[in-house]
Amino acid sequence: QGESGPDWPLPPGVRGLLEARIRRTGEIAGQVLAAAAVLGRQFDFDLIRAVSGRSGEETVAALEELAQRGVLAETRSGEVAFRHEQARRVAYELTSAGRRRLLHGRAADALAARDGGGALAAAVAQHLRLAGRDREAVAWFLRAGTHARALYANAEAVDYFREALGLADEDLGFLHEEIGDLETLAGHYGSALAAAS
């Protein structure tokens, strides 16, 4: 309490408490919690059901158990959220690397199915990257950058295009020109020259 952000280190006693609370959950609730931790601070029921891979009834029972344990809570909008970002972080860290990759892949697929005009493209791309599906992530970062550019969110567009360049295993030379144009619009002439060279 009183800290400015979610990244402050947990005191050992508090972390131990959170770990104990999370480890005491049942098997299905633990799977749902891992999926929730991958999705982020807040999500809706259909999304958590799809990513966890559990049935609707199992998901409801798991969410009720996690709410009783004080880990998750229903929001006014009807979505589900972690009570504290620190609980989400601990749950994520307690999930094995292999399971996290699997869940990030499921999250990417579920969000991609919802993405109509590109508004979810950045989230899909990030999940794909964390799932180790770099080639697909490149395409979604390009989509996210194009969407951001259309909204005149030029700084975000540059970030997404740079992410695509960093992951690509093929030549995406046209992106250097795109980034150079966007940096020029922002008045970052040094960055624009560097992007074009």
C-alpha positions as CSV (number, residue, x, y, z in Angstrom):
1,Q,0.0,0.0,0.0
2,G,1.3,3.4,-0.9
3,E,3.6,2.1,-3.6
4,S,3.4,3.7,-7.0
5,G,3.2,0.6,-9.1
6,P,2.9,-3.2,-9.2
7,D,6.6,-4.0,-9.5
8,W,7.7,-3.3,-5.9
9,P,9.2,-6.4,-4.4
10,L,7.0,-8.4,-2.1
11,P,8.2,-8.8,1.5
12,P,9.1,-12.5,2.0
13,G,6.2,-13.0,4.5
14,V,3.6,-11.6,2.2
15,R,4.9,-13.6,-0.7
16,G,4.8,-16.8,1.4
17,L,1.2,-16.0,2.3
18,L,0.2,-15.6,-1.3
19,E,2.1,-18.7,-2.4
20,A,0.4,-20.8,0.4
21,R,-3.0,-19.4,-0.6
22,I,-2.4,-20.3,-4.3
23,R,-0.9,-23.7,-3.6
24,R,-4.0,-24.7,-1.5
25,T,-6.3,-24.4,-4.5
26,G,-7.7,-27.6,-6.0
27,E,-6.3,-29.0,-9.3
28,I,-8.9,-27.4,-11.6
29,A,-8.9,-24.1,-9.7
30,G,-5.1,-24.1,-10.1
31,Q,-5.4,-24.6,-13.8
32,V,-7.9,-21.8,-14.1
33,L,-5.7,-19.5,-11.9
34,A,-2.7,-20.2,-14.2
35,A,-4.8,-19.2,-17.2
36,A,-6.0,-16.1,-15.4
37,A,-2.4,-15.1,-14.6
38,V,-1.4,-15.4,-18.2
39,L,-4.3,-13.3,-19.4
40,G,-3.5,-10.4,-17.1
41,R,-5.3,-8.4,-14.4
42,Q,-8.8,-8.6,-15.8
43,F,-10.7,-10.9,-18.2
44,D,-14.2,-12.2,-19.0
45,F,-15.7,-15.6,-18.4
46,D,-15.6,-16.9,-22.0
47,L,-11.9,-16.0,-22.3
48,I,-10.8,-17.7,-19.1
49,R,-12.9,-20.7,-20.0
50,A,-11.3,-21.0,-23.4
51,V,-7.7,-20.4,-22.2
52,S,-8.0,-22.8,-19.2
53,G,-9.5,-25.5,-21.4
54,R,-12.1,-26.4,-18.7
55,S,-15.8,-26.8,-19.2
56,G,-18.2,-23.9,-18.2
57,E,-19.2,-25.6,-15.0
58,E,-15.7,-26.4,-14.0
59,T,-14.7,-22.8,-14.7
60,V,-17.5,-21.4,-12.6
61,A,-16.7,-23.7,-9.7
62,A,-13.0,-22.8,-9.9
63,L,-13.7,-19.0,-10.1
64,E,-15.9,-19.4,-7.0
65,E,-13.2,-21.2,-5.1
66,L,-10.6,-18.6,-6.1
67,A,-13.0,-15.8,-5.0
68,Q,-13.5,-17.5,-1.6
69,R,-9.8,-17.6,-1.2
70,G,-9.5,-13.9,-1.9
71,V,-7.5,-14.2,-5.1
72,L,-10.0,-13.2,-7.7
73,A,-13.2,-11.1,-7.6
74,E,-16.0,-10.2,-9.9
75,T,-16.0,-6.6,-11.1
76,R,-19.0,-4.3,-11.5
77,S,-18.9,-4.9,-15.3
78,G,-19.3,-8.6,-14.8
79,E,-15.7,-9.5,-15.6
80,V,-13.3,-11.2,-13.3
81,A,-10.1,-9.6,-11.9
82,F,-7.2,-10.3,-9.6
83,R,-7.7,-8.6,-6.3
84,H,-4.0,-7.5,-6.4
85,E,-1.5,-7.5,-9.2
86,Q,1.0,-9.1,-6.9
87,A,-1.2,-12.2,-6.6
88,R,-1.3,-12.4,-10.4
89,R,2.5,-12.1,-10.6
90,V,3.0,-14.8,-8.0
91,A,0.5,-17.1,-9.7
92,Y,2.3,-16.6,-13.0
93,E,5.7,-17.3,-11.5
94,L,4.4,-20.5,-9.9
95,T,3.3,-21.8,-13.3
96,S,5.8,-23.9,-15.1
97,A,7.4,-22.5,-18.2
98,G,5.9,-25.2,-20.4
99,R,2.4,-24.5,-19.2
100,R,2.8,-20.8,-19.6
101,R,3.8,-21.2,-23.2
102,L,0.8,-23.5,-23.8
103,L,-1.6,-21.0,-22.1
104,H,-0.1,-18.0,-24.0
105,G,-0.8,-19.9,-27.2
106,R,-4.4,-20.5,-26.2
107,A,-4.8,-16.9,-25.2
108,A,-3.5,-15.8,-28.6
109,D,-5.9,-18.0,-30.4
110,A,-8.9,-16.9,-28.3
111,L,-8.1,-13.2,-28.7
112,A,-7.3,-13.6,-32.4
113,A,-10.8,-15.1,-32.9
114,R,-12.3,-11.9,-31.4
115,D,-10.1,-9.4,-33.3
116,G,-12.1,-7.7,-36.0
117,G,-10.3,-4.5,-36.9
118,G,-6.9,-4.9,-35.2
119,A,-7.7,-3.5,-31.8
120,L,-6.6,-6.8,-30.1
121,A,-3.6,-7.4,-32.5
122,A,-1.0,-6.2,-30.0
123,A,-2.2,-8.5,-27.3
124,V,-2.4,-11.4,-29.7
125,A,1.2,-10.7,-30.9
126,Q,2.5,-10.5,-27.3
127,H,0.9,-13.8,-26.4
128,L,2.2,-15.5,-29.6
129,R,5.7,-14.2,-28.8
130,L,5.5,-15.6,-25.2
131,A,4.2,-18.9,-26.7
132,G,7.3,-19.2,-28.8
133,R,5.3,-18.8,-32.1
134,D,7.5,-16.0,-33.5
135,R,6.6,-16.3,-37.1
136,E,2.9,-15.8,-36.3
137,A,3.8,-13.0,-33.8
138,V,5.5,-11.1,-36.6
139,A,2.3,-11.0,-38.6
140,W,0.3,-9.8,-35.7
141,F,2.9,-7.1,-34.7
142,L,2.6,-5.9,-38.3
143,R,-1.2,-5.8,-37.9
144,A,-0.9,-4.0,-34.6
145,G,1.5,-1.4,-36.0
146,T,-0.8,-0.8,-39.0
147,H,-3.8,-0.4,-36.7
148,A,-1.9,2.0,-34.4
149,R,-0.7,4.0,-37.4
150,A,-4.3,4.3,-38.7
151,L,-5.2,5.8,-35.3
152,Y,-2.2,8.2,-35.4
153,A,-0.7,6.4,-32.4
154,N,2.7,6.7,-34.2
155,A,4.9,5.9,-31.2
156,E,3.0,2.7,-30.6
157,A,3.2,1.8,-34.3
158,V,7.0,2.2,-34.2
159,D,7.2,0.0,-31.2
160,Y,5.1,-2.8,-32.9
161,F,7.1,-2.5,-36.1
162,R,10.4,-2.8,-34.2
163,E,9.0,-5.9,-32.4
164,A,8.2,-7.4,-35.8
165,L,11.7,-6.7,-37.1
166,G,13.3,-8.2,-34.0
167,L,11.4,-11.5,-34.4
168,A,11.4,-11.8,-38.1
169,D,13.6,-14.5,-39.7
170,E,13.2,-12.9,-43.1
171,D,14.0,-9.5,-44.6
172,L,11.3,-6.9,-43.8
173,G,13.2,-4.0,-45.3
174,F,10.0,-2.1,-46.1
175,L,9.5,-1.7,-42.3
176,H,12.6,0.4,-42.1
177,E,11.0,2.9,-44.4
178,E,7.7,2.8,-42.4
179,I,9.6,3.4,-39.1
180,G,11.6,6.2,-40.7
181,D,8.5,7.9,-41.9
182,L,6.8,7.7,-38.5
183,E,10.0,8.9,-36.7
184,T,10.1,11.8,-39.1
185,L,6.5,12.7,-38.4
186,A,7.4,12.7,-34.7
187,G,10.4,15.0,-35.3
188,H,12.9,12.3,-34.3
189,Y,15.2,12.9,-37.3
190,G,18.2,11.0,-35.9
191,S,16.0,7.9,-35.4
192,A,14.5,8.3,-38.8
193,L,17.9,8.4,-40.5
194,A,19.1,5.4,-38.4
195,A,15.9,3.4,-39.4
196,A,16.5,4.2,-43.1
197,S,20.1,3.2,-43.1
